[in-house]
Amino acid sequence: MTLATLMRKRNNTLNKEERMEVILNGLKRIKREQRGVTALEYGLIAAVVGGAVIGAATSLGNNITTAFSSLGERMYYVAYMMTHT
């Protein structure tokens, strides 16, 4: 029995057994519908992958910044030595 059917039958009031039946039917329907579960799983996977990508990009970005800073310092030192010797 659906919630709408029960509500029409009893003038918008449900007893305890009818409320439990509505809840159990809703849970059974959710269990049958696999599309929602699959979408949720894909959403969780996307969140985990997104977090990993952000973490990797941050780490890689810091490493690239350090590498270019070091390269710039070395180039400056070489240019300074070439002009002052």
Secondary structure, 3 states (H helix, E strand, C coil): CCHHHHHHHCCCCCCHHHHHHHHHHHHHHHHHCHHHHHHHHHHHHHHHHHHHHHHHHHHHHHHHHHHHHHHHHHHHHHHHHHHCC
